[in-house]
């Protein structure tokens, strides 16, 4: 629903979800404008958490970010009896119960266009309506959403470049403006004594503690702002550095964007002014923010694409299955493909929950077009392991690599993992970090150890098939097989 300036309430509950900050926060800003008293809450949703492994790093990040948000709320409220209401349970029932106990007139939150989230919000809306409490949600997670950027014929864009052009024509300062969240004295309400509860601990929710600091991850809005400040100094070099995994090129803000510990408007305000002045780095990074909006509007208009191919004819492809398919997939998951850059990238995600964007494309192409594995298997693996997992972007990326999605690469474009390695990790610095048993190889041999001379392998301490695997497939043969596999799509198009 959209905001209405005329709405006035005695008290409102702001439901924090993928927006774990107080600054530049649409729902909080509007709640402070529309209500005399404002409460805040967060629910560790069992419907989501029950499917995650005990060592999930994201739950650690969320818990740390919610703790920081609670502290920030208390500091701004200047009350010892204030803070967030934090619960562990089913979100639908928890929100309805909290709203009822607090006696608020409305619940404010932000849009979440994932299919399961839309169903959840529809249920909450209905249950709150039954007890006379309003439910209002607002845009916040993207710059433009849903049907805000459409073609002249009124349909959703299916190709990125025209979408980007329309996005750039539409954007105004107001779209990027900060949503003010300064509260009046006493406006951030005290929590009733009977409703005060300690922050749920990771152990009590079935999760293990992960050392985020060892992974160079600082949670909360403070962590996000430290990265923004650092990236401001490097954004002009982004275009030149972003594709090299051993170089400090990315912003590393993706996990903060995912959980909303930073405002997307702040990031647009950072990139846009420099981009329109011709700064190549800022232009490229702004394009990536626009890709994010693009994938979210695809998800909203084409929810079927979250579980099947956007281009439905690609569902006719016969993927490797059975024991052989599972064995290939398992080798890919464990970084045992015999292609060093692919294996190093998989070691990175398995050890840290992060993977460099260039490498996401390389490993996705390898899984789908070298090993012949269904893109959904890889998409689900990323969903389980990526700290910054976002359904719309993850799905969009995998369908791009598999050629089945919106504005995807042509099916005959197949990354050569050796060429990618030589081009983007020329000295093998990234490979040496994550596949240390290859560290003794020369800059030439490290990209394809099976082509190295036996004496050079021996000198480097590399025993193919023992301490490093032989290649699972021959890339040239795999490419020919993929073109044959994808020919069913071409036939369907001409039929």
C-alpha atoms as one frame of an Amber mdcrd trajectory, in Angstrom:
protein
   0.000   0.000   0.000   1.132   3.554  -0.483   1.494   6.049   2.327  -1.270
   8.499   3.024  -0.387  11.773   4.689  -3.802  11.845   6.342  -3.233   8.599
   8.283  -2.825   9.272  11.991  -2.541   6.621  14.673  -1.969   6.551  18.405
   0.548   3.707  18.065   2.186   1.742  15.239   4.364  -1.371  15.214   7.251
  -1.349  12.702   8.113  -4.886  11.605  11.800  -5.077  10.644  12.723  -7.819
   8.173  15.323  -7.363   5.422  15.884  -3.733   6.516  17.987  -3.992   9.691
  18.866  -0.332  10.222  17.254   2.804  11.612  18.601   5.396   9.194  16.977
   6.082   5.812  14.194   3.582   6.555  10.866   4.174   4.797   8.498   2.323
   7.134  10.052   3.819  10.268  10.040   7.296   8.727   6.340   7.044   7.870
   5.466   5.516  11.235   7.110   8.462  12.978   5.111  10.840  10.754   1.805
   9.031  11.258   1.855   7.903  14.871   2.281   9.307  18.380   4.028   6.162
  19.614   6.158   3.724  17.607   7.231   0.208  18.570   9.737  -1.898  16.641
   9.987  -5.666  16.327  11.886  -8.463  14.623  10.934 -12.135  14.386  13.408
 -14.961  13.880  10.995 -16.834  11.641  10.977 -20.585  12.246   9.412 -21.152
   8.830  12.693 -19.905   7.325  15.211 -20.976   9.960  14.071 -24.591  10.206
  15.515 -25.330   6.760  18.996 -23.983   7.523  22.096 -25.862   8.777  23.300
 -25.219  12.378  26.477 -23.498  11.152  24.611 -21.008   8.937  26.627 -17.782
   8.875  23.625 -15.649   7.882  21.782 -16.311  11.123  24.886 -15.112  12.962
  24.911 -11.975  10.796  21.197 -11.359  11.391  21.449 -11.905  15.140  24.415
  -9.528  15.404  22.637  -6.949  13.208  19.392  -7.157  15.218  21.410  -6.760
  18.432  23.047  -3.635  16.980  19.658  -2.322  15.823  18.228  -2.864  19.290
  21.111  -0.889  20.801  20.631   1.908  18.270  16.893   2.024  19.045  17.551
   2.235  22.801  20.134   4.969  22.286  17.777   7.077  20.184  14.861   6.479
  22.565  17.044   7.437  25.532  15.035   5.004  27.646  16.207   1.909  29.462
  12.771   0.310  29.015  12.711   0.787  25.232  14.254  -1.346  22.498  13.093
  -3.867  19.923  10.613  -6.611  20.639  12.473  -9.664  19.341  10.810 -13.063
  19.102  11.668 -16.554  17.902   8.674 -18.281  16.365   6.407 -18.299  13.340
   6.327 -14.782  11.893   2.626 -14.777  11.002   1.369 -15.691  14.472   4.096
 -13.702  16.289   3.285 -10.420  14.507  -0.456 -10.762  15.061   0.121 -11.591
  18.741   2.522  -8.655  19.257   0.196  -6.180  17.547  -2.729  -7.397  19.650
  -0.781  -7.306  22.942   0.557  -3.801  22.249  -2.855  -2.513  21.171  -1.440
  -0.775  18.069  -3.701   0.472  15.287  -1.336  -0.509  12.459   1.680  -2.586
  11.490   4.160  -0.947   9.096   6.703  -2.939   7.106   8.362  -3.133   3.702
   7.447  -5.008   0.544   9.067  -8.379   0.047   8.186  -9.768  -3.373   9.483
 -13.301  -2.943   6.510 -15.635  -3.588   6.574 -17.169  -0.094   6.860 -13.723
   1.500   3.874 -12.410  -0.451   1.825 -15.370   0.789   2.977 -14.727   4.373
   2.098 -11.033   4.175  -1.323 -11.791   2.722  -1.989 -14.067   5.701  -0.813
 -11.421   8.190  -2.948  -8.770   6.460  -6.028 -10.965   6.773  -5.466 -11.952
  10.398  -4.765  -8.369  11.447  -7.859  -7.154   9.591  -9.939  -9.662  11.562
  -8.952  -7.919  14.797  -9.229  -4.383  13.396  -5.523  -3.637  12.902  -4.257
  -2.126   9.628  -1.304  -3.540   7.714   0.695  -1.186   5.469   3.796  -2.121
   3.486   6.033   0.200   1.497   8.822   0.122  -1.074  12.298   0.213   0.415
  14.482  -2.683  -0.733  14.960  -1.397  -4.297  14.981   1.987  -6.021  12.197
   1.052  -8.461   9.937  -1.944  -7.972   7.074  -3.945  -9.402   5.459  -1.925
 -12.192   7.272   1.389 -11.761   9.495   0.917 -14.826   7.464  -0.553 -17.693
   7.626  -0.633 -21.480   5.558   1.844 -23.510   3.023  -0.946 -24.093   2.643
  -1.384 -20.339   4.445  -4.710 -19.987   7.433  -5.659 -17.842  10.859  -5.455
 -19.460  12.520  -8.729 -20.400  15.786  -7.224 -21.637  18.117  -5.316 -19.351
  19.488  -2.485 -21.541  16.096  -0.922 -22.429  15.091  -1.379 -18.772  18.237
   0.438 -17.677  17.623   3.265 -20.153  14.067   3.695 -18.855  15.327   3.502
 -15.252  17.864   6.253 -15.905  15.214   8.474 -17.530  12.825   7.986 -14.623
  15.189   8.508 -11.675  14.925  11.795  -9.767  16.498  13.174  -6.626  13.289
  12.332  -4.740  13.694   8.622  -5.568  17.099   8.627  -3.884  16.309  11.052
  -1.065  16.956   9.985   2.503  13.890   8.973   4.515  14.291  10.850   7.810
  13.921   8.831  10.995  14.532  11.339  13.787  11.994  10.674  16.556  10.440
  13.240  18.852  11.150  12.849  22.578   9.150   9.899  23.871   7.939   8.814
  20.440   9.890   5.550  20.468   7.651   3.791  22.958   8.607   1.892  26.080
   8.029  -1.860  26.010   5.374  -2.986  28.528   7.092  -4.828  31.395   5.184
  -8.064  30.744   6.422  -8.156  27.127  10.135  -7.630  27.755  12.243 -10.601
  26.718  15.983 -11.100  26.222  17.424 -11.365  22.722  17.091 -14.979  21.489
  20.484 -16.683  21.587  21.846 -18.601  18.632  22.146 -21.811  20.647  18.528
 -21.648  21.803  17.463 -21.417  18.144  19.605 -24.405  17.157  22.534 -22.529
  15.598  26.264 -22.500  16.229  28.305 -19.356  16.765  30.435 -18.394  13.768
  33.406 -16.045  14.070  32.270 -13.319  11.659  35.340 -11.217  12.419  37.581
 -14.021  11.146  35.623 -13.825   7.886  36.130 -10.022   7.825  32.401  -9.453
   8.242  31.169  -6.634  10.469  27.414  -6.872  10.934  24.864  -4.102  11.399
  24.662  -0.622   9.930  28.053   0.279  11.427  29.634  -2.509   9.387  27.823
  -1.317   6.280  28.898   2.297   6.726  32.543   1.271   7.180  32.385  -0.518
   3.816  30.617   2.415   2.135  33.326   4.776   3.358  36.038   2.453   2.081
  34.368   1.886  -1.304  33.860   5.639  -1.851  37.627   5.881  -2.265  37.705
   3.027  -4.813  34.515   3.350  -6.850  36.255   5.136  -9.743  38.543   2.103
 -10.146  35.668  -0.379  -9.993  35.423  -0.983 -13.746  39.139  -1.801 -13.918
  39.324  -4.013 -10.821  35.959  -5.763 -10.442  36.772  -8.911 -12.453  39.950
  -9.944 -10.652  39.283 -12.079  -7.569  42.694 -11.503  -5.979  42.263  -7.704
  -6.164  40.265  -5.513  -3.783  37.758  -4.440  -6.421  34.184  -5.138  -5.221
  32.310  -3.083  -2.645  31.678  -6.182  -0.468  28.314  -4.619   0.395  26.132
  -7.407  -1.007  25.329  -9.027   2.347  24.412  -5.590   3.738  22.177  -4.918
   0.745  20.548  -8.314   1.240  19.648  -7.697   4.885  19.110  -3.964   4.551
  21.797  -2.866   6.985  22.414  -0.196   4.344  19.833   1.759   2.350  19.752
   1.159  -1.390  19.013   4.878  -1.778  22.255   5.769  -0.031  24.142   3.553
  -2.469  22.347   5.130  -5.427  23.228   8.578  -4.030  26.850   7.451  -3.914
  27.017   6.185  -7.496  24.566   8.294  -9.507  26.213  11.773  -9.377  29.581
  10.358 -10.439  28.003   8.102 -13.057  26.243  10.943 -14.882  29.537  12.871
 -14.906  31.085  10.014 -16.867  32.987   8.139 -14.148  33.342   4.638 -15.648
  33.626   2.895 -12.286  30.533   4.575 -10.888  28.633   3.872 -14.114  29.393
   0.154 -13.937  28.500  -0.100 -10.256  25.266   1.836 -10.772  24.425  -0.606
 -13.563  24.733  -3.430 -11.067  22.295  -1.698  -8.727  19.928  -1.413 -11.697
  20.412  -5.129 -12.502  19.237  -5.779  -8.934  16.047  -3.763  -9.523  15.601
  -5.545 -12.864  15.756  -9.013 -11.331  13.309  -8.024  -8.575  10.742  -6.796
 -11.097  11.213 -10.032 -13.069  10.455 -11.982  -9.886   7.319  -9.926  -9.230
   5.925 -10.243 -12.758   7.126 -13.795 -13.467   7.071 -15.773 -10.196   7.152
 -19.036 -12.194  10.781 -18.238 -13.027  11.782 -18.751  -9.396  11.338 -22.509
  -9.803  11.448 -23.116 -13.555  12.989 -21.538 -16.631  11.872 -18.020 -17.521
  12.039 -19.147 -21.140   9.827 -22.194 -20.765  11.269 -23.997 -23.789  14.496
 -24.489 -21.820  12.699 -26.846 -19.447  12.811 -29.416 -22.274  16.586 -29.825
 -21.842  17.687 -33.254 -20.591  20.232 -32.788 -17.799  22.663 -35.329 -16.372
  20.861 -37.270 -13.665  21.154 -40.496 -11.707  24.374 -41.587 -10.014  26.621
 -40.038 -12.648  24.887 -36.652 -12.418  24.988 -36.686  -8.620  28.674 -37.624
  -8.612  29.518 -34.747 -10.970  27.482 -32.344  -8.871  29.120 -33.504  -5.646
  32.580 -33.018  -7.130  31.600 -29.483  -8.159  30.228 -28.724  -4.671  33.421
 -29.924  -3.014  35.778 -28.165  -5.422  37.121 -31.395  -6.956  36.549 -30.698
 -10.666  40.226 -30.626 -11.659  39.860 -27.078 -12.984  41.773 -24.897 -10.482
  39.813 -21.640 -10.813  36.497 -23.483 -10.421  37.806 -25.429  -7.419  39.253
 -22.309  -5.790  35.926 -20.489  -6.183  34.020 -23.392  -4.622  36.517 -23.496
  -1.751  35.894 -19.780  -1.234  32.123 -20.168  -0.912  32.425 -23.267   1.270
  34.911 -21.651   3.644  33.542 -18.105   3.785  30.012 -17.916   2.331  31.272
 -15.363  -0.195  32.091 -15.755  -3.872  33.482 -13.129  -6.209  30.957 -12.142
  -8.906  33.167 -13.105 -11.862  33.661 -16.521 -10.291  29.910 -16.983  -9.815
  29.586 -16.790 -13.584  32.538 -19.138 -14.141  31.360 -21.884 -11.772  27.747
 -21.599 -12.947  28.743 -21.940 -16.585  30.985 -24.878 -15.700  28.268 -26.732
 -13.787  25.609 -26.250 -16.447  27.584 -26.271 -19.683  30.628 -28.418 -18.884
  29.045 -30.929 -16.510  25.498 -30.790 -17.925  23.849 -30.349 -14.525  20.460
 -28.643 -14.079  20.980 -24.979 -13.140  18.471 -25.409 -10.291  20.903 -27.667
  -8.440  23.546 -24.964  -8.457  21.022 -22.270  -7.616  19.913 -24.230  -4.565
  23.510 -24.811  -3.463  24.194 -21.084  -3.632  20.931 -20.420  -1.765  22.175
 -22.557   1.094  25.753 -21.263   1.241  25.885 -17.615   0.088  25.879 -15.024
   2.869  24.248 -12.570   0.469  21.705 -15.011  -0.993  18.864 -13.079  -2.588
  16.281 -15.136  -4.462  15.726 -12.680  -7.317  19.419 -11.988  -8.002  20.574
 -15.572  -7.438  17.896 -16.956  -9.718  18.598 -14.283 -12.317  22.310 -15.022
 -12.277  21.882 -18.766 -12.649  19.360 -18.404 -15.447  21.706 -15.946 -17.163
  24.474 -18.538 -17.048  22.186 -21.339 -18.236  20.741 -19.117 -21.029  17.197
 -19.826 -19.807  16.388 -16.474 -18.226  15.731 -12.820 -18.939  18.363 -11.255
 -21.197  20.595 -14.296 -20.713  23.769 -15.076 -22.619  23.169 -17.136 -25.804
  23.231 -20.887 -25.156  26.249 -21.312 -27.447  28.309 -18.911 -25.344  30.224
 -21.188 -23.000  32.963 -19.930 -20.692  36.301 -21.680 -21.134  37.464 -22.191
 -17.518  41.147 -22.178 -18.519  40.850 -18.925 -20.473  38.889 -17.334 -17.636
  41.611 -18.376 -15.207  44.442 -17.041 -17.365  42.620 -13.756 -17.961  41.326
 -12.947 -14.471  43.834 -14.703 -12.190  46.938 -14.560 -14.426  49.460 -15.242
 -11.652  47.230 -17.731  -9.900  47.150 -15.675  -6.699  43.530 -16.521  -5.993
  44.035 -20.178  -6.865  47.071 -20.446  -4.572  45.061 -19.048  -1.679  42.216
 -21.546  -1.916  43.953 -24.534  -3.568  47.319 -24.326  -1.749  48.515 -27.713
  -3.009  49.002 -26.060  -6.422  51.030 -23.125  -5.047  54.322 -24.514  -6.350
  53.236 -24.499  -9.979  54.312 -21.791 -12.406  51.981 -18.980 -13.513  51.525
 -20.908 -16.776  50.885 -24.380 -15.375  48.589 -23.470 -12.493  45.581 -22.888
 -14.762  45.655 -26.419 -16.255  47.955 -28.702 -14.204  47.233 -31.771 -16.374
  49.018 -30.034 -19.254  52.176 -29.447 -17.190  55.331 -31.514 -17.695  55.679
 -34.441 -15.259  58.959 -33.059 -13.879  57.337 -29.684 -13.208  54.444 -31.364
 -11.398  56.893 -33.419  -9.355  58.950 -30.347  -8.453  55.758 -28.577  -7.305
  54.658 -31.574  -5.226  51.508 -32.074  -7.288  50.284 -35.633  -7.813  47.328
 -35.582 -10.179  44.652 -37.997  -9.073  46.071 -37.996  -5.524  46.521 -34.558
  -3.943  44.732 -32.791  -6.793  42.107 -34.359  -9.106  42.353 -34.904 -12.823
  39.757 -32.928 -14.835  36.241 -34.352 -14.600  35.631 -33.539 -18.252  37.466
 -32.352 -21.333  36.172 -28.823 -21.974  36.136 -29.095 -25.783  34.207 -32.383
 -25.690  31.865 -31.031 -23.017  31.184 -27.967 -25.149  30.193 -30.115 -28.125
  27.923 -32.182 -25.891  26.286 -29.032 -24.505  25.541 -27.661 -27.960  23.861
 -30.975 -28.763  21.989 -30.908 -25.433  20.702 -27.385 -26.124  19.676 -28.181
 -29.705  16.264 -29.200 -28.372  15.670 -25.512 -27.593  16.534 -24.421 -31.135
  14.174 -27.070 -32.516  11.357 -25.864 -30.283  11.903 -22.281 -31.442  11.673
 -23.257 -35.110   8.776 -25.673 -34.642
